[in-house]
Amino acid sequence: MDNADWLQFVSEPSEGESPSFEMPISEKAPLCAPTAQVPTPPISHQGSPSEEQPESNTIVSVSTTFFPGANLSPLPPDLVILSSDAVFFYVHSHQVLGASENGFKSLLPPRPQKGREDIGPMISLPEPSAVLNVVLHTIYNMSCSHYSPTLDTLVAAVDALHKYGIPVSKYVAPSTPLYQLILSIAPVAPIETYSLAAAYDLFELAVPISSHLLAFPLSNLTDEHARRMGPVYLKRLFFLHLGRIDALKRLLLPPPHPHAPTPTCDFTEQKKLTRAWALASAYLAWDARPDLSASSMESALSPLGDHLTCDLCQATLRDRIKQLIIQWSVVKVRILQAR
């Protein structure tokens, strides 16, 4: 059994014959007492702290956030969700049904009924506990960042939200914990998070993520990336790259402005600087990249002044480089919404 951070192990003594695996589910009500819960699993031959006979113990895995006595709501939990890796989540049906638009994929009745000693119905889901942990934290509007879910887990969790009728646009909005969690991993996985945002038309999430894609080679796009993000967001990504490259070429084109002729530097002499600028800017334009830094431009153009003997020419060169860097810094670095 995985020793995941969000799991806790609960020991419960049974009566009579050894119970089957399903028995602890219907007898989970007594587990609401804190004394029946221990943070780590006991060794196989060790019994419950309150039981002297180890052979009569049953061990089940329960979420450390969604357990019977979690106090997440004034009402006690009335629904049990079982993950594919046998972890129990004790939640509130009104919270789940209130978030879902399709009755949690029609797995829940409108008003789950329970008996006096029954904690409520139980449903088994095909998702693992790591994914359901993110899903339920999202439904309860709680952050799960302290569990450090992986990128694959977050992607699967967003897909599960959509599957169970929970509007992704509402629960991955800028003010939500899941939005902030996805955005925090965008610098290390920009194309994956951008594809995720694009798949559900989360424009407000895709915009800040797109700024991390300037260094991403478009030739590395896979068919799966293109299929998941769709034509609209794929076009926006291409336009972002091509637009910045085109803007760079236009900004590099004008040479330094000539100064008034002097006895030592006339217009003919100043043409040397114009030709040198054209060669250097052509070099930058040929290898133009959307993520070209200001320092790279400055290091490529500043050496032109080493061959100038005129102080005025050197000053105009410095002013032109400064102007170029300022203009490049205001070129858009994020996708724009189509008009």
Disulfide bonds with the S-S distance in Angstrom:
none
